[in-house]
Amino acid sequence: MAAYATYFVSLKVLLRTGDKGLFLRCGKDHWCGAPHWDWPGGRIDSAENETAISEIIKREVEEELGKDLKYNLGSLAFQFRRYLPRIDKWIFINVYEAEHVSGEIKLSNEHSDFEWIDFKNTMFDCKDFCNKEMYQGLMQYLMK
């Protein structure tokens, strides 16, 4: 009998304003490796087992984009998996829609840059993402 896979769980946000989405660029020292795109969010901490998902997302967004950013959290947009060789673990990533309400983006040191990308006028390339599954998840979401 095959063993069950064990994953860390990550919660991310695809922050939108109109037809644009916020994409973060991984820094050269970031675990995902430069120059891949990423979204704000991260892993659920062990002390957050009974914390609401929206509160975990809020903590992660504040850590990565600043406390002044306001958004309306939507529903689950897509999911993908990513391997972290540094810790030899897989992460199951859940990406939620969110609509930007107000506030400036203030990047933490986890990312080197950000860009509001127009979904309707951008040809995404798989090589700009950490893996094919991440790219495919975004493409399926955008085709809805």
C-alpha positions, 0 to 999 in steps of 0.5 A: 500500500502506498504511503500518504503524501505529507504537505505544508499548507500555504494560503496566498492571495491573487490581489486584483484591481479591475483587470490587473493582478498583483504579481510579486517577484521573488528575490535572488535569496528567496526560497522560490528562486529568482526571477519567478512570479509569486503572490503574497501569502505563506504557510500556516503556522503550527499555532494557527490550527484553530485560526480562521483562514481569513485571519491567517491570510490577513497576517501573511498579507500584512507581513508581505505587503504592509499593514495599511493595505485593505482588500476584500477576500473572495473565494478560492481561485486555484491550487497548486503544489510546489517543492521546497528543496531547502527543507525537502518538503512539498507545499500545497498552495491555495490561492484566493481571489481578493479585490484591492480596496485601498493602501499602498504596497510596501514590500517586505524583504521576501520579494524584490519587486512587484507589478500590477499586470493586466490580465487581458493584455499579457501573454504569460510564459510558463518559465516565469513561474516556479513550476508548470502546475502554478502556471496552469492553475493561473491559466485555468483561473483566467479562462473562467 
